Amino acid sequence: MHPNFRFSIFLQGRLALPAMTLSSQALRRTLMIASDNNEARADYIYQHVEETGRCQIFAEDELTGYVIEKILAS
């Protein structure tokens, strides 16, 4: 079974859209886009989420960014 992930986008410190549920494959594609096709960075972020269950990526202003959470199947 492949895990799913919750992907949230924050702008100006507020949730910009309802959080999206992504498959592993969709998350990898999204990370490639968000990292300007930097495969090493996308892989690092994906592995971090896999291992810890969560990752926050914010700009220096700490108001704009992403939160990725691994959703555990019951």
C-alpha positions as CSV (number, residue, x, y, z in Angstrom):
1,M,0.0,0.0,0.0
2,H,1.3,3.4,-0.9
3,P,0.9,6.3,1.5
4,N,-1.1,9.4,0.7
5,F,0.0,12.9,1.6
6,R,-1.8,16.1,2.6
7,F,-0.3,19.1,0.8
8,S,-1.2,22.6,2.1
9,I,-0.2,26.0,0.5
10,F,0.1,29.1,2.7
11,L,0.2,32.6,1.4
12,Q,0.5,35.6,3.7
13,G,0.3,33.2,6.7
14,R,-3.1,31.9,5.7
15,L,-4.2,28.6,4.1
16,A,-4.5,29.6,0.4
17,L,-6.7,26.6,-0.7
18,P,-8.2,23.6,1.0
19,A,-5.4,21.1,1.6
20,M,-5.0,18.5,-1.2
21,T,-4.5,14.8,-0.8
22,L,-1.8,13.5,-3.1
23,S,-0.5,10.1,-4.0
24,S,3.2,9.4,-3.7
25,Q,3.6,9.9,-7.5
26,A,1.6,13.2,-7.5
27,L,3.6,14.5,-4.5
28,R,6.9,13.8,-6.3
29,R,5.6,15.6,-9.4
30,T,4.5,18.6,-7.3
31,L,7.8,18.7,-5.5
32,M,9.6,18.8,-8.8
33,I,7.6,21.8,-9.9
34,A,8.0,23.5,-6.5
35,S,11.7,23.0,-6.6
36,D,12.2,24.2,-10.2
37,N,13.0,20.7,-11.3
38,N,15.7,20.2,-8.8
39,E,15.5,16.4,-8.5
40,A,17.9,16.2,-5.5
41,R,15.9,18.7,-3.5
42,A,12.6,17.1,-4.4
43,D,13.9,13.7,-3.4
44,Y,15.3,15.0,-0.1
45,I,12.0,16.6,0.8
46,Y,10.1,13.5,-0.1
47,Q,12.4,11.3,2.0
48,H,12.1,13.6,4.9
49,V,8.3,13.4,4.8
50,E,8.4,9.6,4.4
51,E,10.7,9.3,7.5
52,T,9.3,12.0,9.8
53,G,5.7,12.3,8.6
54,R,5.8,16.0,8.1
55,C,7.7,18.8,6.4
56,Q,7.3,22.6,6.4
57,I,8.9,24.7,3.7
58,F,8.5,28.4,4.1
59,A,10.1,31.5,2.6
60,E,12.2,33.8,4.7
61,D,9.1,35.8,5.7
62,E,7.7,32.6,7.3
63,L,4.3,33.5,5.8
64,T,4.4,31.8,2.4
65,G,5.1,28.1,1.9
66,Y,4.0,24.5,2.0
67,V,3.2,22.0,4.7
68,I,3.3,18.3,3.7
69,E,2.0,15.6,6.0
70,K,2.0,11.8,5.5
71,I,-1.4,10.3,6.0
72,L,-1.3,7.0,7.7
73,A,-3.8,4.4,6.6
74,S,-5.9,2.8,9.3
